[in-house]
Amino acid sequence: MFQRASTIFRPVLCRAFSSGATVPNVAAKARSRRILYISAAVFGLGAGGLLLANSFQDSLMFYMTPQQAMEADPPVAPNKKLRLGGLVVPGSVSHDKKSMSIQFDVSDYSAYSIRVSYMGMLPDLFREGQGVVAEGFLDKSTSSFRATEVLAKHDENYAPKGIKESMESNRNRAESKI
């Protein structure tokens, strides 16, 4: 008898929207645009974070004693820059008269002594028996170190905690063997 109004007008409504005409959905467009902006921002922040972390990784440099450098596991790569710290072995410094080339041995009172080659001016505080930090590249096969920069420690009593303990224990072992 009586039909509901929605069932009477349903065929008419379906014909009106089936012609290909679409009703713009403003809320859906705004939501999809917001999702696009948020995902672009997250991607940009992630990419920026990765680039920043990569730049820090390239500038990291490790400080090692000769014993740590020679016994490193995994071994130090020949193209990896590092800082080698220890004491200049007395009597090991040799200067080339024709050039500014200088060679000396660095030790930490362990069984290892590494020959350091440097081309340039040494700091005023550089002396035999004093602390030194050389920055450069290690060739483990020949126990040599090609320094690009040499820093002299102004106080031989200063050393990072782990390095100082390592040097003290090596010194005590060396003196006990004598």
PyMOL commands that place a pseudoatom at each C-alpha (Angstrom):
pseudoatom trace, name=CA, resn=MET, resi=1, chain=A, elem=C, hetatm=0, pos=[0.000, 0.000, 0.000]
pseudoatom trace, name=CA, resn=PHE, resi=2, chain=A, elem=C, hetatm=0, pos=[2.068, 2.775, 1.281]
pseudoatom trace, name=CA, resn=GLN, resi=3, chain=A, elem=C, hetatm=0, pos=[5.627, 2.741, 0.189]
pseudoatom trace, name=CA, resn=ARG, resi=4, chain=A, elem=C, hetatm=0, pos=[8.355, 4.586, 1.873]
pseudoatom trace, name=CA, resn=ALA, resi=5, chain=A, elem=C, hetatm=0, pos=[9.550, 7.709, 0.150]
pseudoatom trace, name=CA, resn=SER, resi=6, chain=A, elem=C, hetatm=0, pos=[13.141, 6.461, -0.030]
pseudoatom trace, name=CA, resn=THR, resi=7, chain=A, elem=C, hetatm=0, pos=[12.147, 3.473, -2.136]
pseudoatom trace, name=CA, resn=ILE, resi=8, chain=A, elem=C, hetatm=0, pos=[10.084, 5.623, -4.503]
pseudoatom trace, name=CA, resn=PHE, resi=9, chain=A, elem=C, hetatm=0, pos=[12.870, 8.126, -5.172]
pseudoatom trace, name=CA, resn=ARG, resi=10, chain=A, elem=C, hetatm=0, pos=[15.751, 5.640, -5.199]
pseudoatom trace, name=CA, resn=PRO, resi=11, chain=A, elem=C, hetatm=0, pos=[15.619, 4.961, -8.953]
pseudoatom trace, name=CA, resn=VAL, resi=12, chain=A, elem=C, hetatm=0, pos=[15.456, 8.667, -9.641]
pseudoatom trace, name=CA, resn=LEU, resi=13, chain=A, elem=C, hetatm=0, pos=[18.467, 9.399, -7.389]
pseudoatom trace, name=CA, resn=CYS, resi=14, chain=A, elem=C, hetatm=0, pos=[20.474, 6.557, -8.900]
pseudoatom trace, name=CA, resn=ARG, resi=15, chain=A, elem=C, hetatm=0, pos=[19.821, 7.841, -12.436]
pseudoatom trace, name=CA, resn=ALA, resi=16, chain=A, elem=C, hetatm=0, pos=[20.878, 11.340, -11.464]
pseudoatom trace, name=CA, resn=PHE, resi=17, chain=A, elem=C, hetatm=0, pos=[24.302, 10.262, -10.130]
pseudoatom trace, name=CA, resn=SER, resi=18, chain=A, elem=C, hetatm=0, pos=[24.991, 7.467, -12.603]
pseudoatom trace, name=CA, resn=SER, resi=19, chain=A, elem=C, hetatm=0, pos=[25.494, 9.840, -15.517]
pseudoatom trace, name=CA, resn=GLY, resi=20, chain=A, elem=C, hetatm=0, pos=[29.135, 10.298, -14.553]
pseudoatom trace, name=CA, resn=ALA, resi=21, chain=A, elem=C, hetatm=0, pos=[28.601, 13.469, -12.615]
pseudoatom trace, name=CA, resn=THR, resi=22, chain=A, elem=C, hetatm=0, pos=[30.357, 13.318, -9.245]
pseudoatom trace, name=CA, resn=VAL, resi=23, chain=A, elem=C, hetatm=0, pos=[29.685, 15.252, -6.172]
pseudoatom trace, name=CA, resn=PRO, resi=24, chain=A, elem=C, hetatm=0, pos=[32.865, 16.906, -4.872]
pseudoatom trace, name=CA, resn=ASN, resi=25, chain=A, elem=C, hetatm=0, pos=[33.811, 15.584, -1.453]
pseudoatom trace, name=CA, resn=VAL, resi=26, chain=A, elem=C, hetatm=0, pos=[35.696, 18.469, 0.151]
pseudoatom trace, name=CA, resn=ALA, resi=27, chain=A, elem=C, hetatm=0, pos=[36.434, 16.620, 3.385]
pseudoatom trace, name=CA, resn=ALA, resi=28, chain=A, elem=C, hetatm=0, pos=[38.050, 13.682, 1.544]
pseudoatom trace, name=CA, resn=LYS, resi=29, chain=A, elem=C, hetatm=0, pos=[40.260, 16.019, -0.507]
pseudoatom trace, name=CA, resn=ALA, resi=30, chain=A, elem=C, hetatm=0, pos=[41.413, 17.870, 2.588]
pseudoatom trace, name=CA, resn=ARG, resi=31, chain=A, elem=C, hetatm=0, pos=[42.185, 14.601, 4.371]
pseudoatom trace, name=CA, resn=SER, resi=32, chain=A, elem=C, hetatm=0, pos=[44.185, 13.190, 1.460]
pseudoatom trace, name=CA, resn=ARG, resi=33, chain=A, elem=C, hetatm=0, pos=[46.106, 16.472, 1.105]
pseudoatom trace, name=CA, resn=ARG, resi=34, chain=A, elem=C, hetatm=0, pos=[46.870, 16.442, 4.845]
pseudoatom trace, name=CA, resn=ILE, resi=35, chain=A, elem=C, hetatm=0, pos=[48.116, 12.828, 4.626]
pseudoatom trace, name=CA, resn=LEU, resi=36, chain=A, elem=C, hetatm=0, pos=[50.322, 13.794, 1.670]
pseudoatom trace, name=CA, resn=TYR, resi=37, chain=A, elem=C, hetatm=0, pos=[51.857, 16.740, 3.557]
pseudoatom trace, name=CA, resn=ILE, resi=38, chain=A, elem=C, hetatm=0, pos=[52.471, 14.674, 6.699]
pseudoatom trace, name=CA, resn=SER, resi=39, chain=A, elem=C, hetatm=0, pos=[54.086, 11.810, 4.783]
pseudoatom trace, name=CA, resn=ALA, resi=40, chain=A, elem=C, hetatm=0, pos=[56.274, 14.262, 2.818]
pseudoatom trace, name=CA, resn=ALA, resi=41, chain=A, elem=C, hetatm=0, pos=[57.374, 15.894, 6.091]
pseudoatom trace, name=CA, resn=VAL, resi=42, chain=A, elem=C, hetatm=0, pos=[58.162, 12.515, 7.697]
pseudoatom trace, name=CA, resn=PHE, resi=43, chain=A, elem=C, hetatm=0, pos=[60.127, 11.450, 4.604]
pseudoatom trace, name=CA, resn=GLY, resi=44, chain=A, elem=C, hetatm=0, pos=[62.038, 14.770, 4.555]
pseudoatom trace, name=CA, resn=LEU, resi=45, chain=A, elem=C, hetatm=0, pos=[62.903, 14.556, 8.256]
pseudoatom trace, name=CA, resn=GLY, resi=46, chain=A, elem=C, hetatm=0, pos=[64.009, 10.934, 7.865]
pseudoatom trace, name=CA, resn=ALA, resi=47, chain=A, elem=C, hetatm=0, pos=[66.210, 11.754, 4.873]
pseudoatom trace, name=CA, resn=GLY, resi=48, chain=A, elem=C, hetatm=0, pos=[67.706, 14.729, 6.701]
pseudoatom trace, name=CA, resn=GLY, resi=49, chain=A, elem=C, hetatm=0, pos=[68.401, 12.588, 9.760]
pseudoatom trace, name=CA, resn=LEU, resi=50, chain=A, elem=C, hetatm=0, pos=[70.155, 9.953, 7.659]
pseudoatom trace, name=CA, resn=LEU, resi=51, chain=A, elem=C, hetatm=0, pos=[72.320, 12.579, 5.955]
pseudoatom trace, name=CA, resn=LEU, resi=52, chain=A, elem=C, hetatm=0, pos=[73.228, 14.091, 9.317]
pseudoatom trace, name=CA, resn=ALA, resi=53, chain=A, elem=C, hetatm=0, pos=[74.104, 10.697, 10.797]
pseudoatom trace, name=CA, resn=ASN, resi=54, chain=A, elem=C, hetatm=0, pos=[76.190, 9.863, 7.727]
pseudoatom trace, name=CA, resn=SER, resi=55, chain=A, elem=C, hetatm=0, pos=[78.145, 13.111, 8.009]
pseudoatom trace, name=CA, resn=PHE, resi=56, chain=A, elem=C, hetatm=0, pos=[78.875, 12.411, 11.683]
pseudoatom trace, name=CA, resn=GLN, resi=57, chain=A, elem=C, hetatm=0, pos=[80.010, 8.890, 10.808]
pseudoatom trace, name=CA, resn=ASP, resi=58, chain=A, elem=C, hetatm=0, pos=[82.528, 10.277, 8.291]
pseudoatom trace, name=CA, resn=SER, resi=59, chain=A, elem=C, hetatm=0, pos=[83.975, 12.736, 10.799]
pseudoatom trace, name=CA, resn=LEU, resi=60, chain=A, elem=C, hetatm=0, pos=[84.351, 10.276, 13.676]
pseudoatom trace, name=CA, resn=MET, resi=61, chain=A, elem=C, hetatm=0, pos=[87.938, 9.536, 14.535]
pseudoatom trace, name=CA, resn=PHE, resi=62, chain=A, elem=C, hetatm=0, pos=[89.125, 7.010, 17.067]
pseudoatom trace, name=CA, resn=TYR, resi=63, chain=A, elem=C, hetatm=0, pos=[91.962, 7.574, 19.533]
pseudoatom trace, name=CA, resn=MET, resi=64, chain=A, elem=C, hetatm=0, pos=[94.073, 4.449, 20.011]
pseudoatom trace, name=CA, resn=THR, resi=65, chain=A, elem=C, hetatm=0, pos=[97.321, 3.419, 21.606]
pseudoatom trace, name=CA, resn=PRO, resi=66, chain=A, elem=C, hetatm=0, pos=[99.791, 1.389, 19.498]
pseudoatom trace, name=CA, resn=GLN, resi=67, chain=A, elem=C, hetatm=0, pos=[98.698, -1.828, 21.232]
pseudoatom trace, name=CA, resn=GLN, resi=68, chain=A, elem=C, hetatm=0, pos=[95.007, -1.144, 20.575]
pseudoatom trace, name=CA, resn=ALA, resi=69, chain=A, elem=C, hetatm=0, pos=[95.714, -0.231, 16.944]
pseudoatom trace, name=CA, resn=MET, resi=70, chain=A, elem=C, hetatm=0, pos=[97.738, -3.374, 16.248]
pseudoatom trace, name=CA, resn=GLU, resi=71, chain=A, elem=C, hetatm=0, pos=[95.384, -5.749, 18.104]
pseudoatom trace, name=CA, resn=ALA, resi=72, chain=A, elem=C, hetatm=0, pos=[92.135, -4.185, 16.873]
pseudoatom trace, name=CA, resn=ASP, resi=73, chain=A, elem=C, hetatm=0, pos=[89.443, -6.679, 15.964]
pseudoatom trace, name=CA, resn=PRO, resi=74, chain=A, elem=C, hetatm=0, pos=[88.263, -6.069, 13.253]
pseudoatom trace, name=CA, resn=PRO, resi=75, chain=A, elem=C, hetatm=0, pos=[91.549, -4.594, 11.992]
pseudoatom trace, name=CA, resn=VAL, resi=76, chain=A, elem=C, hetatm=0, pos=[91.777, -0.887, 11.272]
pseudoatom trace, name=CA, resn=ALA, resi=77, chain=A, elem=C, hetatm=0, pos=[91.215, -0.269, 7.558]
pseudoatom trace, name=CA, resn=PRO, resi=78, chain=A, elem=C, hetatm=0, pos=[94.212, 1.328, 5.786]
pseudoatom trace, name=CA, resn=ASN, resi=79, chain=A, elem=C, hetatm=0, pos=[92.035, 4.176, 4.466]
pseudoatom trace, name=CA, resn=LYS, resi=80, chain=A, elem=C, hetatm=0, pos=[90.376, 4.885, 7.855]
pseudoatom trace, name=CA, resn=LYS, resi=81, chain=A, elem=C, hetatm=0, pos=[91.747, 7.960, 9.587]
pseudoatom trace, name=CA, resn=LEU, resi=82, chain=A, elem=C, hetatm=0, pos=[92.516, 7.586, 13.280]
pseudoatom trace, name=CA, resn=ARG, resi=83, chain=A, elem=C, hetatm=0, pos=[94.444, 9.222, 16.088]
pseudoatom trace, name=CA, resn=LEU, resi=84, chain=A, elem=C, hetatm=0, pos=[97.416, 7.367, 17.472]
pseudoatom trace, name=CA, resn=GLY, resi=85, chain=A, elem=C, hetatm=0, pos=[98.488, 8.369, 20.969]
pseudoatom trace, name=CA, resn=GLY, resi=86, chain=A, elem=C, hetatm=0, pos=[101.427, 7.441, 23.101]
pseudoatom trace, name=CA, resn=LEU, resi=87, chain=A, elem=C, hetatm=0, pos=[104.912, 8.524, 24.063]
pseudoatom trace, name=CA, resn=VAL, resi=88, chain=A, elem=C, hetatm=0, pos=[107.717, 9.372, 21.644]
pseudoatom trace, name=CA, resn=VAL, resi=89, chain=A, elem=C, hetatm=0, pos=[110.421, 6.737, 22.139]
pseudoatom trace, name=CA, resn=PRO, resi=90, chain=A, elem=C, hetatm=0, pos=[113.703, 8.395, 23.213]
pseudoatom trace, name=CA, resn=GLY, resi=91, chain=A, elem=C, hetatm=0, pos=[116.370, 8.203, 20.487]
pseudoatom trace, name=CA, resn=SER, resi=92, chain=A, elem=C, hetatm=0, pos=[113.892, 7.373, 17.722]
pseudoatom trace, name=CA, resn=VAL, resi=93, chain=A, elem=C, hetatm=0, pos=[113.442, 10.825, 16.162]
pseudoatom trace, name=CA, resn=SER, resi=94, chain=A, elem=C, hetatm=0, pos=[115.132, 11.270, 12.785]
pseudoatom trace, name=CA, resn=HIS, resi=95, chain=A, elem=C, hetatm=0, pos=[114.959, 14.338, 10.533]
pseudoatom trace, name=CA, resn=ASP, resi=96, chain=A, elem=C, hetatm=0, pos=[115.588, 14.379, 6.799]
pseudoatom trace, name=CA, resn=LYS, resi=97, chain=A, elem=C, hetatm=0, pos=[117.987, 17.278, 6.117]
pseudoatom trace, name=CA, resn=LYS, resi=98, chain=A, elem=C, hetatm=0, pos=[116.708, 17.879, 2.557]
pseudoatom trace, name=CA, resn=SER, resi=99, chain=A, elem=C, hetatm=0, pos=[113.002, 17.959, 3.321]
pseudoatom trace, name=CA, resn=MET, resi=100, chain=A, elem=C, hetatm=0, pos=[110.730, 18.557, 6.275]
pseudoatom trace, name=CA, resn=SER, resi=101, chain=A, elem=C, hetatm=0, pos=[110.193, 14.823, 6.706]
pseudoatom trace, name=CA, resn=ILE, resi=102, chain=A, elem=C, hetatm=0, pos=[110.372, 13.535, 10.263]
pseudoatom trace, name=CA, resn=GLN, resi=103, chain=A, elem=C, hetatm=0, pos=[110.118, 9.987, 11.551]
pseudoatom trace, name=CA, resn=PHE, resi=104, chain=A, elem=C, hetatm=0, pos=[109.753, 8.795, 15.125]
pseudoatom trace, name=CA, resn=ASP, resi=105, chain=A, elem=C, hetatm=0, pos=[108.446, 5.842, 17.091]
pseudoatom trace, name=CA, resn=VAL, resi=106, chain=A, elem=C, hetatm=0, pos=[105.360, 5.989, 19.302]
pseudoatom trace, name=CA, resn=SER, resi=107, chain=A, elem=C, hetatm=0, pos=[104.906, 3.461, 22.093]
pseudoatom trace, name=CA, resn=ASP, resi=108, chain=A, elem=C, hetatm=0, pos=[102.627, 2.864, 25.042]
pseudoatom trace, name=CA, resn=TYR, resi=109, chain=A, elem=C, hetatm=0, pos=[105.059, 0.685, 27.016]
pseudoatom trace, name=CA, resn=SER, resi=110, chain=A, elem=C, hetatm=0, pos=[103.576, -2.426, 25.413]
pseudoatom trace, name=CA, resn=ALA, resi=111, chain=A, elem=C, hetatm=0, pos=[105.239, -4.833, 23.013]
pseudoatom trace, name=CA, resn=TYR, resi=112, chain=A, elem=C, hetatm=0, pos=[104.186, -2.562, 20.143]
pseudoatom trace, name=CA, resn=SER, resi=113, chain=A, elem=C, hetatm=0, pos=[105.974, 0.471, 18.816]
pseudoatom trace, name=CA, resn=ILE, resi=114, chain=A, elem=C, hetatm=0, pos=[104.731, 2.163, 15.646]
pseudoatom trace, name=CA, resn=ARG, resi=115, chain=A, elem=C, hetatm=0, pos=[106.960, 4.153, 13.290]
pseudoatom trace, name=CA, resn=VAL, resi=116, chain=A, elem=C, hetatm=0, pos=[105.335, 7.502, 12.459]
pseudoatom trace, name=CA, resn=SER, resi=117, chain=A, elem=C, hetatm=0, pos=[106.212, 9.459, 9.310]
pseudoatom trace, name=CA, resn=TYR, resi=118, chain=A, elem=C, hetatm=0, pos=[105.278, 13.122, 9.133]
pseudoatom trace, name=CA, resn=MET, resi=119, chain=A, elem=C, hetatm=0, pos=[105.948, 15.877, 6.607]
pseudoatom trace, name=CA, resn=GLY, resi=120, chain=A, elem=C, hetatm=0, pos=[105.694, 19.343, 8.101]
pseudoatom trace, name=CA, resn=MET, resi=121, chain=A, elem=C, hetatm=0, pos=[106.486, 21.462, 11.128]
pseudoatom trace, name=CA, resn=LEU, resi=122, chain=A, elem=C, hetatm=0, pos=[106.281, 19.797, 14.515]
pseudoatom trace, name=CA, resn=PRO, resi=123, chain=A, elem=C, hetatm=0, pos=[104.753, 21.621, 17.475]
pseudoatom trace, name=CA, resn=ASP, resi=124, chain=A, elem=C, hetatm=0, pos=[107.157, 23.433, 19.818]
pseudoatom trace, name=CA, resn=LEU, resi=125, chain=A, elem=C, hetatm=0, pos=[106.322, 21.073, 22.688]
pseudoatom trace, name=CA, resn=PHE, resi=126, chain=A, elem=C, hetatm=0, pos=[107.305, 17.968, 20.690]
pseudoatom trace, name=CA, resn=ARG, resi=127, chain=A, elem=C, hetatm=0, pos=[110.129, 16.133, 22.505]
pseudoatom trace, name=CA, resn=GLU, resi=128, chain=A, elem=C, hetatm=0, pos=[111.396, 12.622, 22.974]
pseudoatom trace, name=CA, resn=GLY, resi=129, chain=A, elem=C, hetatm=0, pos=[109.777, 10.888, 25.915]
pseudoatom trace, name=CA, resn=GLN, resi=130, chain=A, elem=C, hetatm=0, pos=[106.757, 13.236, 25.815]
pseudoatom trace, name=CA, resn=GLY, resi=131, chain=A, elem=C, hetatm=0, pos=[103.171, 12.456, 24.931]
pseudoatom trace, name=CA, resn=VAL, resi=132, chain=A, elem=C, hetatm=0, pos=[102.055, 12.887, 21.354]
pseudoatom trace, name=CA, resn=VAL, resi=133, chain=A, elem=C, hetatm=0, pos=[98.874, 12.381, 19.331]
pseudoatom trace, name=CA, resn=ALA, resi=134, chain=A, elem=C, hetatm=0, pos=[99.304, 11.777, 15.611]
pseudoatom trace, name=CA, resn=GLU, resi=135, chain=A, elem=C, hetatm=0, pos=[96.358, 11.906, 13.252]
pseudoatom trace, name=CA, resn=GLY, resi=136, chain=A, elem=C, hetatm=0, pos=[96.609, 9.894, 10.048]
pseudoatom trace, name=CA, resn=PHE, resi=137, chain=A, elem=C, hetatm=0, pos=[96.536, 6.428, 8.503]
pseudoatom trace, name=CA, resn=LEU, resi=138, chain=A, elem=C, hetatm=0, pos=[97.879, 3.120, 9.854]
pseudoatom trace, name=CA, resn=ASP, resi=139, chain=A, elem=C, hetatm=0, pos=[99.637, 0.502, 7.718]
pseudoatom trace, name=CA, resn=LYS, resi=140, chain=A, elem=C, hetatm=0, pos=[99.402, -2.529, 9.967]
pseudoatom trace, name=CA, resn=SER, resi=141, chain=A, elem=C, hetatm=0, pos=[101.505, -4.772, 7.714]
pseudoatom trace, name=CA, resn=THR, resi=142, chain=A, elem=C, hetatm=0, pos=[104.629, -2.612, 8.182]
pseudoatom trace, name=CA, resn=SER, resi=143, chain=A, elem=C, hetatm=0, pos=[103.741, -1.201, 11.636]
pseudoatom trace, name=CA, resn=SER, resi=144, chain=A, elem=C, hetatm=0, pos=[103.969, 2.300, 10.228]
pseudoatom trace, name=CA, resn=PHE, resi=145, chain=A, elem=C, hetatm=0, pos=[101.741, 5.325, 10.504]
pseudoatom trace, name=CA, resn=ARG, resi=146, chain=A, elem=C, hetatm=0, pos=[101.500, 8.154, 7.944]
pseudoatom trace, name=CA, resn=ALA, resi=147, chain=A, elem=C, hetatm=0, pos=[100.579, 11.242, 9.958]
pseudoatom trace, name=CA, resn=THR, resi=148, chain=A, elem=C, hetatm=0, pos=[98.753, 14.223, 8.505]
pseudoatom trace, name=CA, resn=GLU, resi=149, chain=A, elem=C, hetatm=0, pos=[98.878, 16.150, 11.777]
pseudoatom trace, name=CA, resn=VAL, resi=150, chain=A, elem=C, hetatm=0, pos=[100.931, 15.848, 14.959]
pseudoatom trace, name=CA, resn=LEU, resi=151, chain=A, elem=C, hetatm=0, pos=[99.791, 17.253, 18.289]
pseudoatom trace, name=CA, resn=ALA, resi=152, chain=A, elem=C, hetatm=0, pos=[102.079, 17.413, 21.298]
pseudoatom trace, name=CA, resn=LYS, resi=153, chain=A, elem=C, hetatm=0, pos=[100.539, 16.953, 24.702]
pseudoatom trace, name=CA, resn=HIS, resi=154, chain=A, elem=C, hetatm=0, pos=[101.518, 19.796, 26.970]
pseudoatom trace, name=CA, resn=ASP, resi=155, chain=A, elem=C, hetatm=0, pos=[101.199, 17.701, 30.095]
pseudoatom trace, name=CA, resn=GLU, resi=156, chain=A, elem=C, hetatm=0, pos=[102.396, 14.125, 30.084]
pseudoatom trace, name=CA, resn=ASN, resi=157, chain=A, elem=C, hetatm=0, pos=[100.198, 13.332, 33.082]
pseudoatom trace, name=CA, resn=TYR, resi=158, chain=A, elem=C, hetatm=0, pos=[96.984, 13.934, 31.147]
pseudoatom trace, name=CA, resn=ALA, resi=159, chain=A, elem=C, hetatm=0, pos=[95.416, 11.093, 29.225]
pseudoatom trace, name=CA, resn=PRO, resi=160, chain=A, elem=C, hetatm=0, pos=[91.877, 9.828, 28.817]
pseudoatom trace, name=CA, resn=LYS, resi=161, chain=A, elem=C, hetatm=0, pos=[90.989, 7.445, 31.642]
pseudoatom trace, name=CA, resn=GLY, resi=162, chain=A, elem=C, hetatm=0, pos=[91.051, 4.190, 29.626]
pseudoatom trace, name=CA, resn=ILE, resi=163, chain=A, elem=C, hetatm=0, pos=[94.267, 5.104, 27.802]
pseudoatom trace, name=CA, resn=LYS, resi=164, chain=A, elem=C, hetatm=0, pos=[96.021, 6.131, 31.010]
pseudoatom trace, name=CA, resn=GLU, resi=165, chain=A, elem=C, hetatm=0, pos=[95.095, 2.866, 32.752]
pseudoatom trace, name=CA, resn=SER, resi=166, chain=A, elem=C, hetatm=0, pos=[96.286, 0.857, 29.741]
pseudoatom trace, name=CA, resn=MET, resi=167, chain=A, elem=C, hetatm=0, pos=[99.621, 2.687, 29.625]
pseudoatom trace, name=CA, resn=GLU, resi=168, chain=A, elem=C, hetatm=0, pos=[100.154, 2.320, 33.383]
pseudoatom trace, name=CA, resn=SER, resi=169, chain=A, elem=C, hetatm=0, pos=[99.519, -1.437, 33.310]
pseudoatom trace, name=CA, resn=ASN, resi=170, chain=A, elem=C, hetatm=0, pos=[101.841, -1.829, 30.307]
pseudoatom trace, name=CA, resn=ARG, resi=171, chain=A, elem=C, hetatm=0, pos=[104.524, 0.260, 32.038]
pseudoatom trace, name=CA, resn=ASN, resi=172, chain=A, elem=C, hetatm=0, pos=[104.256, -1.868, 35.198]
pseudoatom trace, name=CA, resn=ARG, resi=173, chain=A, elem=C, hetatm=0, pos=[104.571, -5.083, 33.159]
pseudoatom trace, name=CA, resn=ALA, resi=174, chain=A, elem=C, hetatm=0, pos=[107.588, -3.701, 31.276]
pseudoatom trace, name=CA, resn=GLU, resi=175, chain=A, elem=C, hetatm=0, pos=[109.327, -2.680, 34.515]
pseudoatom trace, name=CA, resn=SER, resi=176, chain=A, elem=C, hetatm=0, pos=[108.603, -6.024, 36.180]
pseudoatom trace, name=CA, resn=LYS, resi=177, chain=A, elem=C, hetatm=0, pos=[110.361, -7.880, 33.331]
pseudoatom trace, name=CA, resn=ILE, resi=178, chain=A, elem=C, hetatm=0, pos=[113.563, -5.924, 33.895]
for i in range(1, 178): cmd.bond("trace and resi %d" % i, "trace and resi %d" % (i + 1))
show_as sticks, trace
zoom trace
